[in-house]
Amino acid sequence: MQSEKILLDVRNLKVCFATETSDITAVEDVSFQVKKGETVALVGESGCGKSVTSLSIMRLINSPGRIANGQIFFEGKDLLKLSNNDMRKIRGNKISMIFQEPLTSLNPLFTVGNQISEAIYTHQKVSKEEAKKKSIDMLKKVGIPRPEYVYECYPHSLSGGMRQRVMIAMALSGNQKLLIADEPTTALDVTIQAQILELMKDIIRDSDTSIILITHDLGVVAEMADRVIIMYAGQIVEQADVYEIFSSPLHPYTKGLLESTIKVEDQKDKLQTIEGTVPDPSEMPIGCRFNPRCTATKERCSQQPPSLIEVKKGHFVRCWQYESCRGGAVNE
């Protein structure tokens, strides 16, 4: 991977949340890169650290949370060392985010049009009339009927799906080089979902924008992603290009996620499931964090935590059963 092609470089990210008794680690030892024009999917169950990782990139971790360690390089600059004013110039302009819950992300006191226009007017140095015109155009592009009317509406008067599309319009209205999309199509019906995904593809093609796509929908991953990062209990447990993940998954957790997906040709009466739940961050298992739920666990798994190692070129996994394959071929 040539350094000039790397847009985002996250190194050894650690995020903690303070409690009355101690610090709880929500994300630990997370490192990955995003190239220009690349779509990287962050995948895992709720509570795995995907959203906390994305909020860290935006520098939106608020008290009692804090970024305890790591570096986040964007276009060669460490975002964690920028002043608040310099970060504001990047946030919403060069880096945009589609948040998971639009009702808490939109200001209830202003119309949706006012909020989209302000983002455009602030960052793009255009007139207020031009900002309004572009706002209405973006509302139309994300499939909102009567965009001129919706422009004048307040968030509470719109449905959940409409609010989500407003958030997407706002995020896509800037000159973003990186778009972070946290479950962007969850509240949308299948037709609108397809429309939004197609719009995101158009943006990548037309402007060389990179995307971090946070999702649990493996169908969306297969359609959109170039590379996939599987997270579990605050750590990356597997990372590879999308074809490797789907054709040759290595980590037991990744295999479990794929096996629990509905397949059209599958005639089984029951879906495969991963027994148990993601551990509480305050009570992480000793050793491998997945070992209490793993069907292939060995004695060593409950004693020592495995490292994330490269077992094939570009294919990383955090699992003791591949330790002997470090840097070499995988023999299963």
C-alpha positions as CSV (number, residue, x, y, z in Angstrom):
1,M,0.0,0.0,0.0
2,Q,1.7,3.2,-1.1
3,S,1.6,6.0,1.4
4,E,0.4,8.6,-1.1
5,K,-2.8,6.6,-1.6
6,I,-3.6,6.4,2.1
7,L,-6.3,8.9,3.2
8,L,-6.8,7.7,6.8
9,D,-4.4,5.9,9.0
10,V,-5.7,4.8,12.5
11,R,-2.9,3.5,14.8
12,N,-3.3,1.7,18.1
13,L,-6.5,3.4,19.0
14,K,-7.7,3.0,22.6
15,V,-10.9,4.6,23.9
16,C,-11.9,4.4,27.6
17,F,-14.9,5.5,29.6
18,A,-14.6,6.6,33.2
19,T,-16.8,5.1,35.9
20,E,-17.0,5.7,39.6
21,T,-14.6,2.9,40.3
22,S,-12.3,2.5,37.2
23,D,-11.8,3.1,33.5
24,I,-13.6,0.8,31.1
25,T,-11.9,0.1,27.8
26,A,-14.4,0.2,24.9
27,V,-11.9,0.1,22.0
28,E,-8.4,-1.3,22.2
29,D,-5.4,-1.7,19.9
30,V,-7.4,-0.8,16.7
31,S,-5.3,-0.1,13.7
32,F,-6.4,0.2,10.1
33,Q,-6.0,2.3,6.9
34,V,-8.4,3.6,4.3
35,K,-7.1,4.3,0.8
36,K,-8.5,7.1,-1.4
37,G,-11.6,5.9,-3.2
38,E,-11.9,2.8,-1.0
39,T,-14.9,1.5,0.9
40,V,-14.0,-0.2,4.1
41,A,-16.8,-2.0,6.1
42,L,-16.7,-2.3,9.9
43,V,-18.7,-5.3,10.8
44,G,-19.8,-6.8,14.1
45,E,-22.6,-7.2,16.7
46,S,-23.8,-4.2,18.7
47,G,-21.3,-3.4,21.4
48,C,-18.3,-4.4,19.4
49,G,-16.8,-0.9,19.2
50,K,-17.7,0.1,15.6
51,S,-19.5,3.3,16.4
52,V,-17.0,4.3,19.1
53,T,-14.2,3.9,16.6
54,S,-16.0,6.1,14.0
55,L,-16.8,8.8,16.6
56,S,-13.1,8.8,17.6
57,I,-12.2,9.6,14.0
58,M,-14.6,12.5,14.1
59,R,-13.3,13.5,17.5
60,L,-16.8,13.3,19.0
61,I,-16.0,11.2,22.1
62,N,-17.4,13.2,25.0
63,S,-16.9,12.9,28.7
64,P,-16.8,10.5,30.5
65,G,-15.2,9.0,27.4
66,R,-11.7,9.8,26.2
67,I,-9.2,8.7,23.6
68,A,-6.6,7.2,25.9
69,N,-4.0,6.3,23.2
70,G,-3.3,6.2,19.5
71,Q,-3.0,8.4,16.5
72,I,-5.5,9.2,13.7
73,F,-3.8,10.5,10.6
74,F,-6.0,12.1,7.9
75,E,-4.2,13.4,4.8
76,G,-1.0,13.1,6.9
77,K,-2.1,15.2,9.8
78,D,-2.8,13.7,13.3
79,L,-6.4,14.7,14.0
80,L,-5.9,14.2,17.7
81,K,-3.3,17.0,17.8
82,L,-5.5,19.6,15.9
83,S,-7.1,22.5,17.8
84,N,-10.9,22.4,18.1
85,N,-11.2,25.2,15.6
86,D,-9.1,23.3,13.0
87,M,-11.0,20.1,13.6
88,R,-14.3,22.0,13.0
89,K,-13.0,23.0,9.5
90,I,-12.5,19.3,8.7
91,R,-15.6,17.9,10.4
92,G,-18.7,18.2,8.2
93,N,-16.6,19.3,5.2
94,K,-13.7,16.9,4.5
95,I,-15.0,14.2,6.8
96,S,-18.8,13.7,7.0
97,M,-20.8,11.3,9.0
98,I,-24.2,9.7,8.7
99,F,-25.3,9.1,12.3
100,Q,-27.2,6.0,13.3
101,E,-30.0,7.9,15.1
102,P,-31.1,11.0,13.1
103,L,-33.6,12.3,15.6
104,T,-30.8,12.9,18.2
105,S,-28.5,14.3,15.5
106,L,-30.8,16.9,14.0
107,N,-31.5,20.1,15.9
108,P,-35.3,20.2,16.7
109,L,-35.3,24.0,16.7
110,F,-34.3,24.5,13.1
111,T,-35.9,23.3,9.8
112,V,-34.0,20.5,8.0
113,G,-33.4,22.9,5.1
114,N,-31.8,25.4,7.4
115,Q,-29.5,22.7,8.8
116,I,-28.4,21.4,5.4
117,S,-27.9,24.9,4.0
118,E,-25.8,26.0,6.9
119,A,-23.4,23.1,6.4
120,I,-23.1,24.0,2.7
121,Y,-22.9,27.8,3.3
122,T,-20.3,27.5,6.1
123,H,-17.8,25.2,4.3
124,Q,-18.2,25.9,0.6
125,K,-18.2,29.7,0.4
126,V,-21.4,30.0,-1.6
127,S,-24.3,32.4,-1.3
128,K,-27.3,31.5,0.8
129,E,-29.5,31.2,-2.3
130,E,-27.0,28.7,-3.9
131,A,-26.8,26.8,-0.6
132,K,-30.6,26.5,-0.6
133,K,-30.7,25.4,-4.2
134,K,-28.0,22.7,-3.5
135,S,-29.9,21.6,-0.4
136,I,-33.1,21.0,-2.3
137,D,-31.2,19.2,-5.0
138,M,-29.6,16.9,-2.4
139,L,-33.0,16.1,-0.8
140,K,-34.2,15.2,-4.3
141,K,-31.2,12.9,-4.9
142,V,-31.9,10.9,-1.7
143,G,-35.4,10.1,-2.8
144,I,-37.4,12.6,-0.8
145,P,-40.7,13.6,-2.5
146,R,-41.6,17.3,-2.5
147,P,-38.1,18.4,-1.5
148,E,-39.1,22.1,-1.5
149,Y,-41.8,21.4,1.1
150,V,-39.5,19.1,3.2
151,Y,-36.9,21.8,3.1
152,E,-39.2,23.9,5.3
153,C,-40.1,21.1,7.7
154,Y,-38.9,20.6,11.3
155,P,-37.3,17.1,12.1
156,H,-40.1,16.0,14.4
157,S,-42.7,16.3,11.6
158,L,-40.9,13.7,9.5
159,S,-40.9,9.9,9.7
160,G,-37.8,8.0,10.8
161,G,-36.9,7.0,7.3
162,M,-37.3,10.6,6.0
163,R,-35.1,12.0,8.8
164,Q,-32.5,9.4,7.9
165,R,-32.5,10.5,4.3
166,V,-32.2,14.1,5.5
167,M,-29.1,13.1,7.4
168,I,-27.7,11.4,4.3
169,A,-28.4,14.5,2.2
170,M,-26.6,16.6,4.7
171,A,-23.5,14.3,4.9
172,L,-23.3,14.1,1.1
173,S,-23.7,17.8,0.4
174,G,-20.1,18.7,1.4
175,N,-16.8,18.3,-0.4
176,Q,-16.1,15.2,1.7
177,K,-13.0,13.1,1.1
178,L,-14.1,10.6,3.8
179,L,-17.7,9.6,4.5
180,I,-18.4,7.6,7.7
181,A,-21.8,5.9,7.4
182,D,-23.1,4.3,10.6
183,E,-25.9,1.9,9.6
184,P,-27.0,4.4,6.9
185,T,-30.0,2.4,5.5
186,T,-31.3,0.7,8.7
187,A,-34.6,2.7,8.9
188,L,-35.2,2.7,5.1
189,D,-37.3,0.3,3.0
190,V,-35.6,-1.9,0.4
191,T,-36.3,0.4,-2.5
192,I,-34.9,3.5,-0.9
193,Q,-32.0,1.5,0.6
194,A,-31.0,0.4,-3.0
195,Q,-31.3,4.1,-4.1
196,I,-29.1,5.3,-1.3
197,L,-26.4,2.7,-1.9
198,E,-26.4,3.5,-5.6
199,L,-26.0,7.2,-4.7
200,M,-23.0,6.4,-2.5
201,K,-21.5,4.4,-5.3
202,D,-22.0,7.4,-7.7
203,I,-20.2,9.6,-5.2
204,I,-17.2,7.2,-4.9
205,R,-17.0,7.1,-8.7
206,D,-17.4,10.8,-9.3
207,S,-15.3,12.3,-6.5
208,D,-12.9,9.6,-5.4
209,T,-14.5,9.7,-1.9
210,S,-13.5,7.1,0.6
211,I,-16.2,5.4,2.8
212,I,-16.2,3.7,6.2
213,L,-19.4,1.7,6.2
214,I,-20.5,0.5,9.6
215,T,-23.1,-2.2,9.3
216,H,-24.3,-5.6,10.4
217,D,-25.9,-6.3,7.0
218,L,-23.6,-8.6,5.2
219,G,-25.6,-8.2,2.0
220,V,-24.7,-4.5,2.0
221,V,-21.1,-5.4,2.7
222,A,-20.9,-7.7,-0.3
223,E,-22.4,-5.0,-2.5
224,M,-20.4,-2.0,-1.3
225,A,-17.1,-2.9,0.4
226,D,-13.6,-3.3,-1.0
227,R,-12.2,-4.4,2.3
228,V,-13.8,-5.7,5.5
229,I,-12.8,-5.3,9.2
230,I,-14.5,-7.6,11.7
231,M,-14.7,-6.3,15.2
232,Y,-15.5,-8.1,18.4
233,A,-15.4,-6.8,22.0
234,G,-13.5,-3.7,21.1
235,Q,-10.8,-5.3,19.0
236,I,-10.3,-6.1,15.3
237,V,-10.4,-9.9,15.0
238,E,-10.1,-10.2,11.2
239,Q,-9.3,-7.9,8.3
240,A,-9.1,-8.8,4.6
241,D,-10.5,-7.8,1.2
242,V,-14.2,-8.5,0.7
243,Y,-13.7,-11.6,-1.5
244,E,-11.3,-13.2,1.1
245,I,-13.8,-12.6,3.9
246,F,-16.7,-14.2,2.1
247,S,-14.8,-17.1,0.5
248,S,-12.1,-17.9,3.1
249,P,-13.0,-16.6,6.5
250,L,-10.5,-17.5,9.2
251,H,-11.7,-16.3,12.6
252,P,-14.4,-18.4,14.3
253,Y,-16.5,-15.2,14.9
254,T,-16.4,-14.3,11.2
255,K,-17.4,-17.8,10.2
256,G,-20.3,-17.6,12.7
257,L,-21.5,-14.3,11.3
258,L,-21.5,-15.7,7.7
259,E,-23.2,-18.9,8.8
260,S,-26.0,-17.0,10.5
261,T,-26.9,-15.2,7.3
262,I,-30.0,-16.2,5.4
263,K,-29.1,-17.7,2.0
264,V,-31.7,-18.1,-0.8
265,E,-30.5,-21.6,-1.7
266,D,-30.3,-22.7,1.9
267,Q,-33.2,-25.1,2.7
268,K,-32.3,-25.6,6.4
269,D,-35.2,-25.2,8.9
270,K,-33.1,-23.2,11.3
271,L,-30.5,-20.5,11.0
272,Q,-27.1,-21.1,12.6
273,T,-26.5,-18.9,15.6
274,I,-23.5,-17.8,17.7
275,E,-24.3,-18.8,21.2
276,G,-23.9,-16.2,24.0
277,T,-23.5,-12.5,23.8
278,V,-20.8,-9.9,23.5
279,P,-19.0,-9.5,26.9
280,D,-19.6,-6.5,29.1
281,P,-16.6,-4.2,28.6
282,S,-16.1,-4.2,32.4
283,E,-15.9,-8.0,32.5
284,M,-13.8,-9.0,29.6
285,P,-12.8,-12.7,29.5
286,I,-9.2,-13.6,30.2
287,G,-7.3,-14.6,27.0
288,C,-9.1,-14.5,23.7
289,R,-12.3,-12.4,24.2
290,F,-14.3,-14.7,21.9
291,N,-13.3,-17.9,23.7
292,P,-16.4,-18.2,25.9
293,R,-18.5,-18.4,22.7
294,C,-16.1,-20.2,20.4
295,T,-16.7,-23.8,19.3
296,A,-12.9,-24.3,18.5
297,T,-11.5,-23.0,21.8
298,K,-8.4,-24.6,23.3
299,E,-6.7,-24.3,26.7
300,R,-4.4,-21.5,25.6
301,C,-7.4,-19.4,24.4
302,S,-8.6,-18.9,27.9
303,Q,-5.1,-18.0,29.2
304,Q,-3.4,-15.6,26.8
305,P,-4.8,-13.0,24.4
306,P,-3.8,-13.6,20.8
307,S,-2.3,-10.8,18.6
308,L,-3.6,-9.7,15.3
309,I,-1.2,-11.3,12.8
310,E,-0.9,-11.3,9.0
311,V,-1.4,-14.9,7.8
312,K,-1.7,-14.1,4.1
313,K,-0.8,-10.9,2.2
314,G,-3.4,-8.4,3.4
315,H,-5.3,-11.0,5.5
316,F,-5.1,-10.5,9.3
317,V,-6.6,-12.5,12.0
318,R,-6.6,-12.6,15.9
319,C,-6.7,-16.2,16.7
320,W,-4.3,-18.7,18.3
321,Q,-5.0,-21.5,15.8
322,Y,-3.2,-19.5,13.0
323,E,-0.2,-18.5,15.1
324,S,2.0,-21.0,13.1
325,C,0.9,-19.4,9.9
326,R,2.3,-16.0,10.7
327,G,3.4,-14.4,7.4
328,G,2.9,-17.7,5.6
329,A,0.2,-19.9,4.0
330,V,-2.9,-21.0,5.9
331,N,-3.4,-24.7,6.3
332,E,-6.9,-25.6,7.6
